[in-house]
Amino acid sequence: MLINIPLISIIIAVVACIYASYSDLKEGVIRNNLTFPLIAIGIVLNAIYVFTSTASIFLLIECVVVTGVIFVLGYIFWKMGAWAGGDVKLFTALAALLPFYAIPLYPSIVNYQILGVPFPAEAVYPFPFTLIINSILSILPFLLIYVFYIVVKNKPHLMGELLSPIKEYKKNIVLTLVVTSAVTITYTLTKQLNIQIILLSLILIYLLAFIFSKFPNRAKAILISVVTVYALITNFKITISGIVLIFISITIIEIVKKLLTSVSKEALQDNYKMSELKEGMIPAYSVFEKDDKVYVDDQSFISRIKTALKTGDVTLINPPKGKLLVSSMAAGLTEKDINILKELKNKNKLVDVFRIKKGVPFAPSILIGLLISLFIGDIAFILEKILVSIFY
């Protein structure tokens, strides 16, 4: 084949992500005149690739199907309020451009080895899913740094809550010993039964840790003491290293949870007067009207799922009944939304204060995720291999 279609698709994808990152950082938008043509270009390029190579026509059909699946998945994230519409369309465009980057008929642009391990690490699922996973993992460090910067610069009073996991070290020590006991028992069982399934081991560790944590304090103390002593006797160095590592990990995870939940909520939200509202601002809550009364719902889709699971009432997943006036979707306020809010304020149905959350640009993380996917591979797949090597 004279034209290297896969390489052309990759170059177009990288350039598009660079431009999308620039527009998202500068203007907070990913333009439709970028994403819509890319979807068409991607499908056309893959059609050319199929008809000018030995690839089967079913590859083109799979390309269209995978693109559709990514759009549906993105739409679900959009409905949950996690992604803006531009993010969904950019992922869909990249899926159309690069549906099968890691298959024999659609070769990688680089191939290398580190300590005998081939890279990029290829997962068993289509490339767009690798891109989504890597992009989500890429945004986490950026979000943590961004929130921490906001806290230190503008809201230092949140530092106490942020560092509370360090002050609660006694609770983390107990949790560390519970997890250590679960790991010890899981390792012993899987070794005796010769079971080397990492997912099964992780599930068993989680279940044992959850069960142990529910024990009465006295029974819990006896159990973790016996198991920990056994672990120290059988392998002292690994057990001590594991306890230290798990304690540090739990403390870091707790701090990260604070950054992503309560601290993030306060750091990335501010009150605005109705006259200060602008198009594109993202509401911190949805506004409903029922029986001529206006109320707000600040529960996210994820929060409603958690509440439904705790109570066993699946109807709680749905938003409150009533007419939705203003949505907290990541797309932000429209001119119509702002007029509705001002009208409600004039009717004394809302106070002259509306809470707005700051949007975090996602396009730069998609660019980083794309580059990682192209040159390193699937991070989740790599982590799985690392865990397998540690356990077995």
Beta strands, then each sheet from edge to edge (+ up, - down):
strand 1: 112-114
strand 2: 117-119
strand 3: 269-272
strand 4: 282-283
strand 5: 286-290
strand 6: 293-297
strand 7: 323-326
strand 8: 354-357
sheet 1: 1+ 2-
sheet 2: 3+ 8- 4+
sheet 3: 6+ 5- 7+
end
